[in-house]
Amino acid sequence: MPPDPIRVLLVDDHAIARNGVRLMLGTADNIVVAAEAAEAQQALDLLRTQAFDVVLLDITMPGMNGLELLRHLRNLYPRMAVLMLSTYAEEIYAVRALRQGASGYLTKDVPTGVLVDAVRRAAAGRKYVSPAMVDKLAELVSGETAASGHEALSNRELEVFKLIAQGQPLVQIGERLHLSPQTVTTYRTRILAKTGLSSNAELTRYALEHGLIQ
């Protein structure tokens, strides 16, 4: 009797992205996309009523973003395998996600075989790390490199950084993140201090150069 297929919950606010991932995973005979969610609360509702082996989770979503949802999943379902799947390059979010307990980090342009392998690894309780990230993680563990620039920011600071770099006013950022304008101003001050930048224009230039905004 063949083993039960790996049940995947796909969480991404873009239907086209979900369709593409579903088709890629459909090439594997032991993986099935059992459910899909377009935002965090929908994903949490599904997890309360269904069993999944792996959650494939996008970083950028309306409301609660992927890293925030990852943190909730680690608290609620500590044994649940969560793979981050994002348009953002590994150097922006991969180490951050792995530190928070993700089973791996993939960009949305990965080949089908890599995605399938990563899901199988995660379901088996192992990590997926690309060869480039293996070197990065080794440097961090050995202390050869220290967090700098945007890597030194907290998740919330990074989110505020990106919104400032996109040209959004502080009041609008506060409304979007449910923060007071004073709190957003405090975050901006911390961001400038940690990155060594001095203005919104420099934040925008830095964000463009490092792929933080697209």
Beta strands, then each sheet from edge to edge (+ up, - down):
strand 1: 6-11
strand 2: 31-37
strand 3: 54-57
strand 4: 81-86
strand 5: 104-107
sheet 1: 2+ 1+ 3+ 4+ 5+
end
